[in-house]
Amino acid sequence: MGIVEVHCRYGVPPGATGKVNYPVPGSTVLIPVEKADGWAKAEPDVSFAGYLVTARRVLDPPEGTAAGCL
């Protein structure tokens, strides 16, 4: 299980007709953290986009616990 902050640059794609910003491909920065507390440290040249949480599925919960309530 793990948590990472996701940061990236945003920009208007070349040839776009609107002024909508999209994530710039190849600009992603992943920073491992202990918890997702909503207070991501500012990183140079990129903006905080959110958290990526990796979890593992529990197939057989420990005896005495309700399924899905660990």
C-alpha positions as CSV (number, residue, x, y, z in Angstrom):
1,M,0.0,0.0,0.0
2,G,1.3,3.5,-0.7
3,I,0.4,7.1,-1.2
4,V,2.1,9.6,-3.6
5,E,1.5,13.2,-4.4
6,V,1.0,13.8,-8.1
7,H,2.3,17.1,-9.5
8,C,2.5,18.2,-13.2
9,R,2.7,21.2,-15.4
10,Y,-0.4,22.5,-17.2
11,G,-0.6,24.2,-20.5
12,V,-2.7,24.8,-23.6
13,P,-1.9,22.1,-26.2
14,P,-0.3,23.2,-29.5
15,G,-3.0,23.8,-32.1
16,A,-5.8,24.1,-29.5
17,T,-8.6,26.5,-30.4
18,G,-9.6,27.2,-26.8
19,K,-7.7,28.3,-23.7
20,V,-8.2,25.2,-21.6
21,N,-5.2,24.0,-19.7
22,Y,-4.4,20.3,-19.8
23,P,-1.6,18.3,-18.1
24,V,1.6,18.5,-20.1
25,P,2.8,15.0,-21.1
26,G,6.1,14.0,-19.5
27,S,5.9,16.6,-16.8
28,T,4.5,14.4,-14.0
29,V,6.4,14.3,-10.7
30,L,5.4,11.6,-8.1
31,I,6.4,12.2,-4.5
32,P,5.9,9.4,-1.9
33,V,4.2,10.6,1.3
34,E,3.1,9.0,4.6
35,K,-0.4,10.4,4.5
36,A,-2.8,12.4,2.2
37,D,-3.4,15.4,4.4
38,G,-4.3,17.9,1.8
39,W,-1.1,20.0,2.5
40,A,1.2,19.1,-0.4
41,K,4.5,21.0,-0.4
42,A,4.9,23.3,-3.4
43,E,7.3,21.9,-6.0
44,P,9.1,24.1,-8.6
45,D,7.6,24.4,-12.1
46,V,4.7,22.0,-11.4
47,S,1.3,22.2,-9.7
48,F,-0.3,19.7,-7.2
49,A,-2.9,17.6,-9.1
50,G,-3.9,15.1,-6.4
51,Y,-3.0,11.9,-4.7
52,L,-2.5,8.4,-6.1
53,V,-3.3,5.7,-3.6
54,T,-2.3,2.1,-4.1
55,A,-4.1,-0.4,-2.0
56,R,-4.3,-4.1,-1.9
57,R,-7.6,-6.0,-1.9
58,V,-8.3,-8.1,1.2
59,L,-9.8,-11.4,0.1
60,D,-10.2,-13.0,3.5
61,P,-10.7,-10.5,6.3
62,P,-9.4,-11.4,9.7
63,E,-11.8,-13.5,11.8
64,G,-14.1,-11.4,13.9
65,T,-14.3,-8.4,11.5
66,A,-17.1,-7.5,9.2
67,A,-16.3,-7.8,5.5
68,G,-15.1,-4.4,4.2
69,C,-14.8,-3.0,7.8
70,L,-11.2,-3.4,8.7
